[in-house]
Amino acid sequence: MKRKKHTSGDDEAQVDMTPMLDIVFIMLIFFIVTTSFVKEKGLDVNRPENKNASNQPSKSLSIRIDETGTIMMNGREVDIRRVIANIQTYLAENPTDTAAIQAHENTEHGVVVEVMNQAKEAGINKVSVLVKS
């Protein structure tokens, strides 16, 4: 029976960490180079800070869009190409800077965005989109 010889700590095998660190740094460089930094496009949303901030209630333009894309402004059906003219007519009679767009949940988003853009072009600064909560 052979006896095992106890060796000192200096004679033990050591693991070389250099190849592992090289691979980790190469992977890090690969992921940094292949990552793309793209700013996504979207709508900027300005949420109100305080619900009771307005002292005077102002009359706001009401725009409703149903699921088929029919646009109703203050109880009248309006063609999408005539939204700017109708808003300008409304603003001549009722000076306001706010509009509320209430769209059905199945309405195409392109119609809602088009109405929002036309309201901005007509001179309304604050456009609100009403949603279910």
Phi and psi restraints in degrees (value plus and minus 20) as a CYANA .aco file:
   2 LYS   PHI    -108.6   -68.6
   2 LYS   PSI     124.8   164.8
   3 ARG   PHI    -118.2   -78.2
   3 ARG   PSI     122.3   162.3
   4 LYS   PHI    -103.5   -63.5
   4 LYS   PSI     116.9   156.9
   5 LYS   PHI    -111.5   -71.5
   5 LYS   PSI     108.2   148.2
   6 HIS   PHI     -98.7   -58.7
   6 HIS   PSI     108.1   148.1
   7 THR   PHI    -125.0   -85.0
   7 THR   PSI     141.7   181.7
   8 SER   PHI     -97.2   -57.2
   8 SER   PSI     148.8   188.8
   9 GLY   PHI     -85.2   -45.2
   9 GLY   PSI     -41.6    -1.6
  10 ASP   PHI     -92.8   -52.8
  10 ASP   PSI     -45.6    -5.6
  11 ASP   PHI    -107.6   -67.6
  11 ASP   PSI     -27.1    12.9
  12 GLU   PHI     -90.4   -50.4
  12 GLU   PSI     132.4   172.4
  13 ALA   PHI     -93.0   -53.0
  13 ALA   PSI     120.2   160.2
  14 GLN   PHI    -136.4   -96.4
  14 GLN   PSI     125.7   165.7
  15 VAL   PHI    -110.5   -70.5
  15 VAL   PSI     109.7   149.7
  16 ASP   PHI    -105.0   -65.0
  16 ASP   PSI      99.6   139.6
  17 MET   PHI    -108.2   -68.2
  17 MET   PSI     -28.9    11.1
  18 THR   PHI     -80.7   -40.7
  18 THR   PSI     -68.1   -28.1
  19 PRO   PHI     -82.2   -42.2
  19 PRO   PSI     -56.9   -16.9
  20 MET   PHI     -86.2   -46.2
  20 MET   PSI     -61.6   -21.6
  21 LEU   PHI     -86.0   -46.0
  21 LEU   PSI     -57.0   -17.0
  22 ASP   PHI     -80.7   -40.7
  22 ASP   PSI     -64.6   -24.6
  23 ILE   PHI     -85.3   -45.3
  23 ILE   PSI     -61.7   -21.7
  24 VAL   PHI     -82.1   -42.1
  24 VAL   PSI     -63.8   -23.8
  25 PHE   PHI     -87.7   -47.7
  25 PHE   PSI     -56.8   -16.8
  26 ILE   PHI     -84.7   -44.7
  26 ILE   PSI     -62.1   -22.1
  27 MET   PHI     -84.6   -44.6
  27 MET   PSI     -60.6   -20.6
  28 LEU   PHI     -80.8   -40.8
  28 LEU   PSI     -66.3   -26.3
  29 ILE   PHI     -82.9   -42.9
  29 ILE   PSI     -60.9   -20.9
  30 PHE   PHI     -80.2   -40.2
  30 PHE   PSI     -67.1   -27.1
  31 PHE   PHI     -88.5   -48.5
  31 PHE   PSI     -54.5   -14.5
  32 ILE   PHI     -86.7   -46.7
  32 ILE   PSI     -62.4   -22.4
  33 VAL   PHI     -89.8   -49.8
  33 VAL   PSI     -58.1   -18.1
  34 THR   PHI    -103.4   -63.4
  34 THR   PSI     -31.5     8.5
  35 THR   PHI     -96.0   -56.0
  35 THR   PSI     112.8   152.8
  36 SER   PHI    -128.8   -88.8
  36 SER   PSI     116.5   156.5
  37 PHE   PHI    -126.7   -86.7
  37 PHE   PSI      84.7   124.7
  38 VAL   PHI    -140.5  -100.5
  38 VAL   PSI     112.7   152.7
  39 LYS   PHI    -105.6   -65.6
  39 LYS   PSI     103.5   143.5
  40 GLU   PHI     -97.0   -57.0
  40 GLU   PSI     123.2   163.2
  41 LYS   PHI    -109.2   -69.2
  41 LYS   PSI     127.1   167.1
  42 GLY   PHI    -196.5  -156.5
  42 GLY   PSI    -193.1  -153.1
  43 LEU   PHI    -112.0   -72.0
  43 LEU   PSI     119.4   159.4
  44 ASP   PHI    -104.8   -64.8
  44 ASP   PSI     110.4   150.4
  45 VAL   PHI    -131.3   -91.3
  45 VAL   PSI     103.8   143.8
  46 ASN   PHI    -127.0   -87.0
  46 ASN   PSI      88.3   128.3
  47 ARG   PHI    -109.9   -69.9
  47 ARG   PSI     123.7   163.7
  48 PRO   PHI     -88.6   -48.6
  48 PRO   PSI     123.8   163.8
  49 GLU   PHI    -102.6   -62.6
  49 GLU   PSI     -57.4   -17.4
  50 ASN   PHI    -156.8  -116.8
  50 ASN   PSI     112.3   152.3
  51 LYS   PHI     -89.4   -49.4
  51 LYS   PSI     -49.2    -9.2
  52 ASN   PHI    -120.6   -80.6
  52 ASN   PSI       7.3    47.3
  53 ALA   PHI     -94.3   -54.3
  53 ALA   PSI     -52.5   -12.5
  54 SER   PHI    -104.3   -64.3
  54 SER   PSI     108.5   148.5
  55 ASN   PHI    -104.7   -64.7
  55 ASN   PSI     -56.7   -16.7
  56 GLN   PHI    -131.3   -91.3
  56 GLN   PSI     107.2   147.2
  57 PRO   PHI     -94.3   -54.3
  57 PRO   PSI     105.2   145.2
  58 SER   PHI    -125.1   -85.1
  58 SER   PSI     130.1   170.1
  59 LYS   PHI     -95.4   -55.4
  59 LYS   PSI     108.5   148.5
  60 SER   PHI    -132.5   -92.5
  60 SER   PSI     128.8   168.8
  61 LEU   PHI     -93.9   -53.9
  61 LEU   PSI     112.2   152.2
  62 SER   PHI    -128.2   -88.2
  62 SER   PSI     103.6   143.6
  63 ILE   PHI    -144.9  -104.9
  63 ILE   PSI     105.8   145.8
  64 ARG   PHI    -137.4   -97.4
  64 ARG   PSI     118.5   158.5
  65 ILE   PHI    -145.6  -105.6
  65 ILE   PSI     102.5   142.5
  66 ASP   PHI    -109.1   -69.1
  66 ASP   PSI    -197.8  -157.8
  67 GLU   PHI     -87.6   -47.6
  67 GLU   PSI     -40.4    -0.4
  68 THR   PHI    -109.9   -69.9
  68 THR   PSI     -24.1    15.9
  69 GLY   PHI      75.0   115.0
  69 GLY   PSI     -12.6    27.4
  70 THR   PHI     -93.3   -53.3
  70 THR   PSI     109.9   149.9
  71 ILE   PHI    -122.1   -82.1
  71 ILE   PSI     108.3   148.3
  72 MET   PHI    -138.5   -98.5
  72 MET   PSI     104.2   144.2
  73 MET   PHI    -138.7   -98.7
  73 MET   PSI      95.1   135.1
  74 ASN   PHI      30.6    70.6
  74 ASN   PSI      24.0    64.0
  75 GLY   PHI      67.7   107.7
  75 GLY   PSI     -19.9    20.1
  76 ARG   PHI    -134.7   -94.7
  76 ARG   PSI     121.7   161.7
  77 GLU   PHI     -98.9   -58.9
  77 GLU   PSI     114.0   154.0
  78 VAL   PHI    -149.0  -109.0
  78 VAL   PSI     118.0   158.0
  79 ASP   PHI     -94.3   -54.3
  79 ASP   PSI     127.8   167.8
  80 ILE   PHI     -84.1   -44.1
  80 ILE   PSI     -46.4    -6.4
  81 ARG   PHI     -98.4   -58.4
  81 ARG   PSI     -32.5     7.5
  82 ARG   PHI    -131.4   -91.4
  82 ARG   PSI      -6.0    34.0
  83 VAL   PHI     -85.2   -45.2
  83 VAL   PSI     -63.3   -23.3
  84 ILE   PHI     -80.6   -40.6
  84 ILE   PSI     -66.3   -26.3
  85 ALA   PHI     -83.1   -43.1
  85 ALA   PSI     -61.3   -21.3
  86 ASN   PHI     -87.8   -47.8
  86 ASN   PSI     -56.5   -16.5
  87 ILE   PHI     -87.3   -47.3
  87 ILE   PSI     -62.1   -22.1
  88 GLN   PHI     -84.0   -44.0
  88 GLN   PSI     -57.9   -17.9
  89 THR   PHI     -83.7   -43.7
  89 THR   PSI     -62.7   -22.7
  90 TYR   PHI     -83.0   -43.0
  90 TYR   PSI     -61.7   -21.7
  91 LEU   PHI     -87.5   -47.5
  91 LEU   PSI     -48.8    -8.8
  92 ALA   PHI     -86.6   -46.6
  92 ALA   PSI     -54.3   -14.3
  93 GLU   PHI    -109.4   -69.4
  93 GLU   PSI     -55.5   -15.5
  94 ASN   PHI    -149.7  -109.7
  94 ASN   PSI      75.1   115.1
  95 PRO   PHI     -88.3   -48.3
  95 PRO   PSI      99.8   139.8
  96 THR   PHI    -171.2  -131.2
  96 THR   PSI     142.2   182.2
  97 ASP   PHI    -141.7  -101.7
  97 ASP   PSI      -5.7    34.3
  98 THR   PHI    -145.6  -105.6
  98 THR   PSI     127.3   167.3
  99 ALA   PHI    -160.1  -120.1
  99 ALA   PSI     125.7   165.7
 100 ALA   PHI    -139.2   -99.2
 100 ALA   PSI     101.8   141.8
 101 ILE   PHI    -125.8   -85.8
 101 ILE   PSI     100.8   140.8
 102 GLN   PHI    -133.9   -93.9
 102 GLN   PSI      91.1   131.1
 103 ALA   PHI    -131.2   -91.2
 103 ALA   PSI     125.3   165.3
 104 HIS   PHI     -87.3   -47.3
 104 HIS   PSI     132.1   172.1
 105 GLU   PHI     -87.2   -47.2
 105 GLU   PSI     -39.8     0.2
 106 ASN   PHI    -118.2   -78.2
 106 ASN   PSI     -13.2    26.8
 107 THR   PHI     -91.5   -51.5
 107 THR   PSI     123.7   163.7
 108 GLU   PHI     -87.6   -47.6
 108 GLU   PSI     118.1   158.1
 109 HIS   PHI     -86.4   -46.4
 109 HIS   PSI     -48.9    -8.9
 110 GLY   PHI     -81.9   -41.9
 110 GLY   PSI     -56.0   -16.0
 111 VAL   PHI     -87.3   -47.3
 111 VAL   PSI     -62.3   -22.3
 112 VAL   PHI     -84.9   -44.9
 112 VAL   PSI     -63.7   -23.7
 113 VAL   PHI     -86.0   -46.0
 113 VAL   PSI     -58.2   -18.2
 114 GLU   PHI     -83.5   -43.5
 114 GLU   PSI     -62.1   -22.1
 115 VAL   PHI     -85.3   -45.3
 115 VAL   PSI     -59.8   -19.8
 116 MET   PHI     -82.0   -42.0
 116 MET   PSI     -63.9   -23.9
 117 ASN   PHI     -83.6   -43.6
 117 ASN   PSI     -61.5   -21.5
 118 GLN   PHI     -87.8   -47.8
 118 GLN   PSI     -54.6   -14.6
 119 ALA   PHI     -85.4   -45.4
 119 ALA   PSI     -60.1   -20.1
 120 LYS   PHI     -84.1   -44.1
 120 LYS   PSI     -62.0   -22.0
 121 GLU   PHI     -85.5   -45.5
 121 GLU   PSI     -51.2   -11.2
 122 ALA   PHI     -96.4   -56.4
 122 ALA   PSI     -33.6     6.4
 123 GLY   PHI      94.6   134.6
 123 GLY   PSI     -10.0    30.0
 124 ILE   PHI    -111.7   -71.7
 124 ILE   PSI     100.7   140.7
 125 ASN   PHI    -102.8   -62.8
 125 ASN   PSI     -54.7   -14.7
 126 LYS   PHI    -133.9   -93.9
 126 LYS   PSI      90.4   130.4
 127 VAL   PHI    -133.8   -93.8
 127 VAL   PSI     103.3   143.3
 128 SER   PHI    -128.5   -88.5
 128 SER   PSI     121.6   161.6
 129 VAL   PHI    -130.9   -90.9
 129 VAL   PSI     101.2   141.2
 130 LEU   PHI    -108.2   -68.2
 130 LEU   PSI     113.3   153.3
 131 VAL   PHI    -150.1  -110.1
 131 VAL   PSI     141.4   181.4
 132 LYS   PHI     -96.4   -56.4
 132 LYS   PSI     124.0   164.0
